[in-house]
Amino acid sequence: MLALHLTKGFGDPLLFANPYVVALVREVLEPTAILEAYGAVVSLSGAPAQPNHFDAPHLYGADISALLPAHALTFALPLIEMNETHGTTSLWPGSHRWRNKNEKSERIEPVIPIGSCMLWDFRLVHHGTANLSAQPRPMVYCTYARPWYRDPVNFRKKKMQRVDFDAAFLETLSEDTRKLIADDRTLGT
């Protein structure tokens, strides 16, 4: 995981606040959903597959969590095609509703062309597949969440900002986009 500073190319609202993606996020989560984290994940050439995982632990025990609506979504935007050579993200549809880890379903390994994206429930079981190519596989990610949620795992020990920007950057954004950005510096504004 790498922090992406919101400036120049990576600060383009079409990446982190794309109106089509944000409309869907707000429909699934709630109208006050926030950009909880923004960064990149890079799978280096020859990297093995990741273990199966959720993006963060379930909020409550599996029995109740499986019944609850989504509290966070992961948005993935590949910077090269995700495929069987570069690798992709395997997903287990319906796994966010599993009540125990032994449940089974067929995984999917979608090919994601440049310019396309994926969006999944934070609770969905998934993993990055092996990178069999000679080049890195970079992917921009956004975590969108209900306004009260903060990822309790991925930023605990790291000095990385969840959403990294300069104060002046906020002034360049529309009011609606400013409301999307969650950060200790913006809470209460």
N, C-alpha and C positions, 0 to 999 in steps of 0.2 A: 504494500500500500504506500502510495506517495501522495503528499498534499499537492493540490493544484491551486496556485495563487490566482485569485480572481483579478486578472489583469490581461490586457491585450487579447489574444485568441481564446485562452481558457476563461476569460471573463466575459465572453460574449453571452448575453442572456439566452440566445437561441440554443446554447448547450445546456445550461443549468436551469433555465426557466422557459423552456420551449412551450409556447402556449398550448399546443396539442397535448403534450405530456402533462403539463400542470393541470389542464382541464380534467384529464383522466385521473390524476392523483387526487385532486380535490373531490371528484365524484366518489372515488373508492374510500378515501380516508375521511376528509371533511373539508369544508371551504377554507378553513384556517390552517391547513397543512403547511409544513415548513420544509425547507431544505436543511436537513439535520447534518449531513456530511457531504463533502464533495472532494473527489480525488481521482487517482488512477491506480490500477492494478496492472502489473506487468509480469507476464510469464516469459521467462528467458528461453532462448533456444535450448532444446533438450530437457526442459523442466518436466518432471514427472507429473502425473495427475495428482490433484489435491485429494485429501480424504473427503468423504461426504460430510457436509456440515450445514448448519443454519447460519444466517448472517449474525445472529445473536441468540442468546438463550430465550426460551419462551417466557412470557411475562409471569405466568403462574404454572401450576402443575399441568402436565400434558392433557389431562382429562378436561379441564376447563379451557385451556388455551385453544384446543382444537375447535371449540364452539364459538369463540370470540371472533369479531371482525378484525381485519388487518389493522395493525397499529403503525406499521412502517412498510415501505416498498423499496426495493432496489431497482434502480434504473441503470442499465449497462449500454454503453455506446462504444462498440469496437472501433479502433483506429486502423485496423486491417481486417480483412474478412476472417471471421471465425469459422473454421471448417475442420475437416478430418486431419489436415496437415498442420495448420497453425494451432489447432486445438479450438475448443469451444467451451461452453458451459453446459454440462449435463444437468437436466432438471427432472425431478420426480413429481409430475403433476398430481395434485391432491395430497401431497405429503404434509402440507400445512394443517391438514385435518387429521393426521394420524394421532392416535392416542398412545401408541408405543412405537419404539424404534424398529420393531420386528415386522411391522406391516410392509407389504410389498405392493409395488406398482411398476409399470414399465417406464423406464427412463427415456427421455428424448434428448437428442444431441443436435440441436438445430444449427444449420448453416446460417450465419448472420452476415450479409454483405455490408460493405462500407456504406454508411448513410442510413442503415437500419438500426434498430435498437431492441432491447429486451426489457421487460418490466416484470418483477415477480414479488410475491409476498415475502417479507423478511423471514418468515417461518419455513419457507419451502426448502426441502433438502436439495442440495445441489453440490457440484464441484467443477472446478476447471479441469479440463482434460489435458493430457500430455501435449506439449508443444514439440512436434516432430520436425519442425522446419528449422532453417538456418537463421531465422530472424526472431526478435522478440515479438510478443503478442501484447500490445498495449490496449487497455480498455479504460475509458473514462467512466466513473460511476457517480451516481447521486443516491443518497438515501433521503427519501421523503418520509415524513412522519407526522403523526398527530402532534400538536404543539407541546404537549407535556412529556413526550418521549425523548430520552437521550440514550444512545447506545452505551450500555454499561461495560462492554468488553473491549471493543476495538481501539479505544482511545485512552484506556485507563493508564497504561504504563508508557504510552508514547507521548512525546512532546508535540506531536502533530496537531495542528488546529483542525477542528471538524470542518469549518468553513473559513478559509484564509483569505483576508482582504484588508486593504487599507481603508481608513474611515472615509477618505475622499471618494472612494469607489462607490459607496452607497449613494452619493449625491448624483451620480451619473445614471442611476436606475429609476424606472418608473415607480410610483408609490406602490403599485400592486406587487412588483418584483421585490422591492425592499421588504415588504411584509413576509415574503417567502423565506428570507434569509434568517436562520436561527443561529445565534451566537451570543455568548455572554455579554459581548459589547453592545448588542442590539436589544436585549431583553428589556422590556419596559418602554421601548420607544415606538 
